């Protein structure tokens, strides 16, 4: 096996040190919110966003006035994108069926898909107003039937961003707050004097938002650990350096710590892409961010074979994986660890980020090994139920249950079964013993 790194990113130890510093800041901040509620939230909003108002929740009149600032052309684009997200989310919801089956005569088992009762959606917006994130969280929760959806977004240039507020409102948010960062997710999860806590937190964010969600998990549910944006381009000689470099830098501009990896079996393509990235960074308006991200977190990996590329890709488990090869469907069939795949040169990660309809809140930091991204099913809880309809079924299941409880030493459990065996089957089972075996029946 020959796997060569033409460029490596920041060492893992350095990344871990950064994470530890973030975790300490977040822990202290969440404790402050828990102890001082709205007062702490207001201080944080003033400190980090330089934003203060009597109530951070927007009134209905304010929402309408803010939305009125969105041009008809922009509103049409927002509605188109949201329709695509809703359509795919509805198709996913339609695939999730409630079931009820008779597994044995008189034994009914089933499950129901019940919406989470309250959801807090975080929509990033301090640096870039993430209009699309409102579709991904708010609109998808609405399709799932969540009865209380609240949404938070930071101010953009000192005021609520009209396009983001429009997307939240059209998506179905019941409460909209102009709050960002740790103070937003902390207030939604912990609750304050003015904000009732939610049952589930969703949405991407910076490293502090991601860490806050991680620390709050258990108190509330979370969608996934959505840390800094990650992208991987898997490419061979069927594409050129311009496509590869553009796709890498297009995601590197998200932040200063967004990993971008080129994985290829063509050394020429690798070297050409490195040169093309240098060229694009001289003309990209967001180069001040993308260049830092590329320098510290960019990697270029050259493999000999497609099998090696597949192995490396599954190990890295990147959030976004752009596949541009002569065997894209082979990667679709064989890749097992990733956030989302973007297959072929005609598509790209920005399609998924903004408009095509799949959800852009995806697993990072290798979480793609055990979870997929946000989808309508994340807002639903699948709850099972059972019922026994006949005396015969109650007796038969009870006898098995009685003996299996005694096998584990749970006498009280066994009595739950035994009382049914005695009552519905007329079988004399002494207290604290397992039910007798009926050999003829077995």
C-alpha positions in Angstrom: 0.0 0.0 0.0 1.3 3.4 -0.9 -0.4 6.4 0.6 1.5 9.7 0.4 0.7 13.0 2.1 1.8 15.9 -0.1 0.3 18.3 2.5 -0.7 17.7 6.1 -2.8 19.8 8.4 -2.3 20.8 12.0 -1.2 17.9 14.3 -4.0 16.1 16.2 -2.4 17.1 19.5 -2.7 20.8 18.7 -6.3 20.3 17.6 -7.0 18.5 20.9 -5.5 21.4 22.9 -7.8 23.8 21.0 -10.8 21.6 21.9 -9.9 21.5 25.5 -9.7 25.3 25.8 -13.1 25.6 24.1 -14.6 23.0 26.5 -13.5 25.0 29.6 -14.9 28.2 28.3 -18.2 26.6 27.4 -18.6 24.8 30.8 -18.2 28.0 32.7 -20.6 29.9 30.4 -23.3 27.3 30.7 -23.0 27.2 34.5 -23.4 31.0 34.5 -26.6 30.7 32.4 -28.0 28.1 34.7 -27.3 30.2 37.8 -28.3 33.7 36.5 -30.7 33.0 33.6 -31.7 36.0 31.6 -29.1 38.3 33.3 -26.2 36.1 32.1 -27.7 35.7 28.6 -28.0 39.5 28.3 -24.4 40.1 29.4 -23.2 37.5 27.0 -25.2 39.0 24.1 -23.8 42.4 24.9 -20.2 41.1 25.2 -20.1 38.9 22.1 -22.6 40.4 19.7 -22.8 44.0 21.1 -26.5 43.6 20.9 -29.1 44.6 23.5 -32.9 45.0 23.6 -35.7 44.7 26.1 -36.7 41.2 24.8 -34.6 39.1 22.5 -37.7 37.5 21.2 -39.1 39.2 18.1 -42.8 40.2 18.1 -45.1 39.3 15.3 -45.1 42.9 14.1 -41.3 43.0 14.2 -41.1 39.8 12.2 -43.4 41.2 9.5 -41.4 44.5 9.3 -38.1 42.7 9.0 -39.4 40.3 6.3 -40.6 43.3 4.3 -37.0 44.3 3.8 -36.4 41.2 1.7 -36.5 41.8 -2.0 -39.1 39.9 -4.1 -36.3 38.2 -6.0 -34.5 37.0 -2.8 -37.8 35.9 -1.3 -38.6 33.8 -4.4 -35.2 32.1 -4.1 -35.7 31.4 -0.4 -39.1 29.9 -1.1 -37.7 27.7 -3.9 -35.0 26.4 -1.7 -37.3 25.8 1.2 -39.7 23.9 -1.0 -37.0 21.5 -2.1 -36.0 20.8 1.5 -39.7 20.4 2.5 -40.4 18.0 -0.4 -37.5 15.7 0.4 -38.3 15.8 4.1 -41.9 14.9 3.4 -40.7 12.0 1.2 -38.6 10.8 4.1 -41.5 11.2 6.6 -43.8 9.3 4.3 -41.3 6.4 4.4 -41.6 6.1 8.2 -44.7 4.1 9.0 -46.4 3.3 12.2 -46.7 -0.5 12.4 -48.9 -3.0 14.3 -48.4 -6.8 13.9 -49.8 -9.9 15.5 -46.6 -11.8 16.2 -48.3 -14.7 18.0 -52.0 -15.5 18.3 -53.4 -12.8 20.5 -50.1 -10.9 20.9 -50.1 -7.4 19.3 -46.9 -5.4 19.0 -46.5 -2.0 17.4 -44.7 1.3 17.2 -45.8 4.9 16.7 -43.7 7.7 15.4 -44.4 10.7 17.7 -42.9 14.2 17.1 -40.5 15.6 19.7 -42.7 18.1 21.6 -40.3 21.1 21.5 -37.2 21.9 19.5 -34.6 24.7 19.6 -33.1 25.4 16.2 -29.8 27.3 16.1 -29.1 29.2 12.9 -25.6 30.6 12.6 -25.3 34.2 11.3 -22.7 36.3 13.0 -20.2 36.0 10.2 -22.3 34.7 7.3 -26.1 34.9 7.5 -26.9 31.2 7.1 -30.3 31.4 5.5 -30.2 27.8 4.4 -29.8 26.5 8.0 -33.3 27.8 8.8 -34.7 25.5 6.1 -32.7 22.5 7.3 -33.8 22.8 10.9 -37.0 24.8 11.2 -38.8 23.6 8.0 -37.8 20.0 8.6 -39.1 20.1 12.2 -42.3 21.5 10.8 -42.7 18.6 8.4 -42.2 16.3 11.3 -45.1 18.0 13.1 -43.2 19.4 16.1 -45.7 21.5 18.0 -43.2 24.0 19.5 -40.3 25.2 17.3 -38.1 28.0 18.6 -35.3 29.5 16.6 -32.2 31.6 17.5 -29.9 33.5 15.3 -27.3 36.1 16.2 -27.5 39.7 14.9 -25.8 40.4 11.6 -24.1 43.8 11.4 -26.0 44.8 14.5 -29.5 43.8 13.6 -31.6 40.8 12.7 -30.8 39.6 9.2 -34.1 39.9 7.1 -33.4 36.8 4.9 -32.7 34.6 7.9 -35.8 35.8 9.8 -37.9 35.3 6.7 -36.6 31.7 6.3 -37.3 31.0 10.0 -40.8 32.4 9.8 -41.7 30.7 6.5 -40.2 27.5 7.9 -42.7 27.4 10.7 -40.9 28.8 13.8 -43.3 29.6 16.6 -40.8 31.8 18.5 -37.8 33.7 17.0 -35.0 35.1 19.2 -32.1 37.3 18.1 -29.4 35.5 20.1 -26.2 33.8 19.1 -23.5 31.5 20.4 -23.4 29.7 23.7 -26.0 32.0 25.2 -28.5 30.9 22.5 -28.1 27.2 22.8 -27.7 27.4 26.6 -30.9 29.4 27.0 -32.9 27.1 24.8 -31.7 23.9 26.6 -31.5 25.1 30.2 -34.3 27.7 30.1 -34.4 31.1 31.6 -37.1 33.4 33.1 -38.2 34.3 29.6 -37.4 31.2 27.5 -39.0 27.8 28.3 -36.5 25.0 27.8 -36.8 22.6 24.8 -36.4 18.9 24.5 -34.1 18.8 21.5 -31.4 21.1 20.1 -30.5 21.1 16.4 -28.4 23.1 14.0 -24.8 23.8 13.1 -22.5 26.4 14.6 -19.0 27.3 15.5 -16.7 25.3 17.8 -18.3 26.9 20.9 -21.9 26.1 19.8 -20.9 22.5 19.0 -19.2 22.1 22.3 -22.2 23.6 24.2 -24.5 21.1 22.5 -22.1 18.3 23.4 -22.1 19.3 27.1 -25.9 19.8 27.1 -26.5 16.3 25.6 -28.5 14.3 28.2 -30.2 17.3 29.6 -31.7 17.6 26.1 -31.3 15.7 22.9 -29.1 17.0 20.2 -29.1 16.2 16.5 -25.4 15.5 16.2 -21.9 16.9 16.9 -21.9 19.5 14.1 -18.4 21.0 14.5 -16.4 23.0 12.0 -17.2 22.3 8.3 -15.3 19.4 6.8 -14.9 18.6 3.1 -13.2 15.9 1.1 -12.7 15.7 -2.6 -12.2 12.2 -4.1 -10.9 12.7 -7.6 -9.0 11.0 -10.4 -7.8 12.1 -13.8 -11.4 12.5 -15.2 -11.5 16.0 -13.6 -9.1 18.9 -13.5 -7.4 21.0 -10.8 -9.8 23.9 -11.1 -12.8 21.8 -10.0 -10.9 20.2 -7.2 -9.4 23.5 -5.9 -12.7 25.3 -6.2 -14.6 22.6 -4.2 -11.9 22.6 -1.5 -11.8 26.3 -1.0 -15.5 26.7 -1.3 -15.9 24.9 2.1 -12.6 26.2 3.7 -14.1 29.7 3.7 -16.5 28.6 6.4 -14.0 29.2 9.2 -10.4 29.2 10.3 -10.5 25.5 11.3 -12.4 23.8 8.5 -10.6 20.7 7.3 -10.4 20.3 3.5 -8.8 17.1 2.0 -8.0 16.1 -1.5 -7.8 12.3 -2.0 -6.6 11.2 -5.4 -4.7 8.5 -7.3 -3.2 11.1 -9.6 0.0 12.8 -8.4 -0.3 15.2 -11.3 -3.8 16.2 -10.3 -2.6 16.6 -6.7 0.3 18.9 -7.6 -1.9 20.9 -10.1 -4.5 21.3 -7.4 -2.0 22.7 -4.9 -0.9 25.2 -7.6 -4.5 26.1 -8.4 -5.3 26.7 -4.8 -2.4 29.1 -4.5 -3.8 31.0 -7.5 -7.4 31.1 -6.3 -6.3 32.4 -2.9 -5.0 35.5 -4.6 -8.5 36.4 -6.0 -11.0 34.8 -3.6 -12.7 37.6 -1.6 -12.9 35.3 1.5 -9.2 34.3 1.2 -8.4 35.8 4.6 -10.4 32.9 6.2 -10.0 30.2 3.6 -6.2 30.6 3.5 -5.8 30.1 7.2 -8.1 27.0 7.1 -6.2 25.6 4.2 -2.8 26.2 5.8 -3.7 24.7 9.1 -6.3 22.0 8.1 -5.8 21.3 4.4 -4.4 17.9 3.3 -3.5 16.3 0.0 -3.3 12.5 0.0 -2.1 10.5 -3.0 -3.0 6.8 -3.2 -2.1 4.1 -5.7 -5.5 2.4 -6.0 -9.2 3.1 -5.7 -9.4 0.6 -2.9 -6.8 2.6 -0.9 -8.7 5.8 -1.6 -11.9 4.1 -0.2 -10.1 2.9 2.9 -8.7 6.4 3.6 -12.0 8.0 2.9 -13.9 5.7 5.3 -11.2 6.3 8.0 -11.4 10.1 7.8 -15.3 10.0 7.6 -15.6 13.5 6.3 -18.7 15.6 6.6 -19.0 16.4 2.9 -17.5 14.0 0.3 -17.4 15.2 -3.3 -16.7 12.2 -5.6 -15.5 12.9 -9.1 -14.1 9.7 -10.6 -14.7 7.2 -13.4 -16.6 5.0 -10.8 -18.7 7.3 -8.7 -21.4 4.7 -8.1 -18.8 2.3 -6.8 -18.0 4.8 -4.1 -21.7 5.2 -3.3 -22.0 1.4 -3.0 -18.9 0.9 -0.9 -18.5 4.0 1.3 -19.8 3.4 4.8 -18.5 6.4 6.9 -19.4 10.0 5.8 -21.9 12.8 6.2 -23.2 13.2 2.7 -22.0 12.2 -0.8 -22.0 14.5 -3.8 -21.6 12.4 -6.8 -20.1 13.5 -10.1 -18.7 16.8 -11.4 -22.1 18.2 -12.1 -23.1 18.5 -8.4 -21.2 20.0 -5.5 -21.4 20.6 -1.8 -22.9 24.0 -2.2 -26.0 22.4 -3.9 -26.5 20.4 -0.7 -25.7 23.4 1.5 -28.2 25.8 0.0 -30.9 24.4 -2.3 -31.0 20.9 -3.7 -33.2 19.5 -0.8 -31.0 17.2 1.2 -30.1 18.4 4.7 -26.9 20.2 5.3 -26.5 19.6 9.0 -24.1 16.7 8.9 -21.8 14.7 11.2 -18.2 15.9 11.7 -15.2 14.7 13.7 -15.6 11.1 12.5 -19.2 11.0 13.8 -20.2 9.7 10.4 -19.0 6.3 11.6 -22.1 6.0 13.8 -24.7 8.5 12.6 -26.0 10.2 9.5 -27.1 13.8 9.3 -30.1 15.7 10.4 -33.3 14.5 8.8 -37.0 14.5 9.5 -36.7 11.3 11.5 -34.5 13.1 14.0 -37.6 15.1 15.1 -39.6 11.9 15.6 -39.4 9.4 18.5 -40.3 5.8 17.7 -42.2 4.4 20.7 -43.2 0.8 20.9 -46.3 -0.7 22.5 -47.8 -4.1 23.1 -51.1 -5.7 24.1 -52.2 -9.2 24.8 -55.8 -9.9 23.7 -56.6 -13.5 24.9 -56.3 -15.6 28.0 -54.3 -18.2 26.1 -51.7 -15.7 24.9 -51.4 -14.1 28.4 -50.8 -17.6 29.9 -48.3 -18.7 27.3 -46.2 -15.5 27.3 -46.5 -15.3 31.1 -45.1 -18.8 31.5 -42.1 -18.1 29.3 -41.6 -14.7 31.0 -41.8 -16.2 34.5 -39.1 -18.8 33.9 -36.8 -16.3 32.1 -37.2 -13.8 35.0 -36.3 -16.5 37.5 -33.3 -17.4 35.3 -31.9 -13.9 36.0 -33.0 -13.9 39.7 -35.7 -11.3 39.3 -38.4 -12.8 41.6 -40.6 -9.7 41.5 -40.5 -9.6 37.8 -41.5 -13.3 37.7 -44.5 -12.5 39.9 -45.8 -10.0 37.3 -45.9 -12.9 34.9 -47.1 -15.5 37.4 -50.2 -13.5 38.5 -51.4 -13.5 34.9 -50.7 -17.2 34.5 -52.7 -17.9 37.6 -55.5 -15.5 36.7 -55.9 -16.2 33.0 -54.6 -19.7 32.7 -55.7 -21.3 36.0 -52.2 -22.7 36.5 -51.1 -23.0 40.1 -47.7 -21.3 40.3 -46.4 -21.0 43.8 -45.2 -17.5 44.8 -41.6 -16.9 44.0 -41.1 -19.8 41.6 -41.0 -20.1 37.8 -44.0 -21.4 35.9 -43.8 -25.1 35.1 -43.1 -26.2 31.5 -45.9 -27.7 29.6 -44.0 -30.3 27.6 -46.8 -31.2 25.3 -47.3 -27.6 24.3 -43.6 -27.2 23.6 
